[in-house]
Amino acid sequence: MKQFKKILIANRGEIALRIIRTARKMAIKTVAIYSEADADSLHVSMADESFSLGNGELTDTYLNISKIVHIARKADVQAIHPGYGFLSERREFAQAVIDAGMVFIGPSPAAIQQMGNKIEARTLAKSLGIPLVEGLSGSIAEILENAEKLKYPVLVKAAAGGGGKGMRIVREASELPEALQAAAREAKAYFGSEDVYVEKFIETPRHIEIQLLADNFGNSVYLFERECTIQRRYQKIIEEAPSPTLTPALRKQMGNAAIQIAHEIHYANAGTIEFLVDENLNFYFLEMNTRIQVEHPVTELTTGVDIVREQILIAAGNRLTLSQEELQQKGHAIECRIYAEDPAANFMPSPGKMTHYSEPSDDFIRLDSALNKATEIKSFFDPMIAKLIVSGADREQAIHRMGAALRQYHIHGIKTNIPYLKVLIDNQYYKSNQISTKFCDTHTADLVKQIKTADELVPAFVPLIAYMLFTLNKKNSDNNLLIWNQIGFWRQIMLMKFKLFGNEYEVFIQKNLPAFIELEIEKHLYTIHLNVLNGAKVEFTIDEKYYSTIVSEDSKGNIYVSYKDSIVNLHRTDRLYDDWTVNDLTGEGNENISRISSPMPGKVVKINVNAGDSVKKGAPLIVVEAMKMENVILAPADILVKSINVSIDERVDVTKNLFDFEKIIES
């Protein structure tokens, strides 16, 4: 068997770690690359060697072809694995690797060009007689010139990318110009190409994809399908295999169509053909992703095939050892993508420092992540921070196990979509497979309301008591003494103050004895027995009722308490902290603010107003790109813009005052 000795991984995060783990099993040495923002990342320390890409934008680091190829030569590697995203579907990168005398672990540059560009891919599929959704391509000007041919709603998509980036739904002709421009900007930022196209939007489809493997000797197989219908903003969030939708006949028909495409272009390596399936089980070619997919683990768990290993073996010049007749789907697997975003704030990206991180663990759980401890989530990159995958004997068991795993996954200090995933995976429509790609559009408001209702049902005394036990018994890092020992037992009563659920609370410590503690909250005396204090885990008993919590805090008095399915946020008000207020500029209920700042660090990509403009409440003022998403900051009231304090491409943080303005008061 032909084998590489050393490969470079032109990526970061969990996919870089995923490739490193398989390479180790194959006795292949690995080389990591990193921007300075990633210097302390896990993939850097786990690789055999690592090289810095320096500081700067993605175009200067992970998208810098010449710099990456130079490092690969310097490290004397034989091949480069691109992972997914970044340069994985860039023909220029694959060609540069080949021209430098190395192997690109992926398809040929010609295949990437033909299938990575969705416009060319659609042309090929049409020539093979594979059904297509109607569309329109060309430059933005050409699309607008021919826009009268379109039947709304339509979908604007990036021609050179995937993963929901650069995608916009347009329901009226008047919305098309702005959607085209926004999609082009996002596509340029993420894929290096601003080419877009427009296709008819099918209202209630399912999104189903076929995983391919093909070698350089004309052999190919399909590893069956993945159902990727649960999406939000056209970004997949839950994937599963096998699809609960397909019939055996349709599965075979779609698999054969995928193989037909691969044979036509002499495709080699891993690839995925994506289809839309309508309510009548008619399927339509959507696109081909000429790389490994984010959701590949569910295929690996149900087929037993290590797709990364197969990629490497194919690239090294080996024949496929798999045959279609031998391949089977066994059991059921579900993947949930974990994002740093706030469901309660319209899924706004939530970079920042974690105060606690603990993972679920069991035989049926696989966690693909670049995290192993509380760390800082940077705003430069995609908001996906982990992939939680579970397997079961059937779909019902897999759903049950996923719910249990999500309840054991605790992240504090930043917002994540874990609470959203918990209620989604338990939703009756999801469980009964009554879904389409519109599921999240239809149900998100109710799901977020469920989260809020559950949080409001948490009794205030539980997080207050949990934190008191946590802080009174934790060790001081300076002298290793308990806080109570520092303040002295002669203190009969100690008072702490908190803000919780919008209310002020005072907690009086009446007694703190080895066997129990007495606390007074809102004139009620609680006698508490501490059962477990192990790091962040705090478990206690009140009147024989057992409470289990996870507690953490930051240096600014923000406290996080996990209890049941909720994370409750408290703030200590009896201390002074160095802090600032960040405005949540949604245009709702913010009439009294005096400054306009970005709710997260990011880069200014568009300014919609000029100095001297009068702007109505809720109008878009500025677009800030963070975590590869465009975030529109809206006017908090009717305002007169006096001056603009930022410029296009400027990086801003939460302390930057973007505009000077005055409120317009109707006389």
Secondary structure by P-SEA (a helix, b strand, c coil): cccccbbbbccccaaaaaaaaaaaaacbbbbbbbccccccccccccccbbbbccccccccccccaaaaaaaaaaacccccccccccccccaaaaaaaaaaccccccccaaaaaacccaaaaaaaaaaacccccccccccaaaaaaacccccccbbbbcccccccccbbbbccccccaaaaaaaaaaaaacccccbbbbcccccbbbbbbbbbbbccccbbbbcbbbbccccccccccccccccccccaaaaaaaaaaaaaaaaaaccccbbbbbbbbccccbbbbccccccccccaaaaaaacccaaaaaaaaaaaccccccccccccccbbbbbbbbbccccccccccccccccbbbbbbccccccccccccbbbbbcccccccbbbbbbcccaaaaaaaaaaaaaaccccccccaaaaaaaaaacccccccccccccccccaaaaaaaaaaaaaaccaaaaaaaaaaaaaccccccccccccccccccccbbbbbbbcccbbbbbbbccccccbbbbbccccccccccccccccbbbbccccbbbbbccccccccbbbbbcccbbbbbbbcccccbbbbbbcccccccccccbbbbcccccccccccccccccccccccbbbbcccbbbbbcccccccccccccccccccccccccbbbbbbbcc
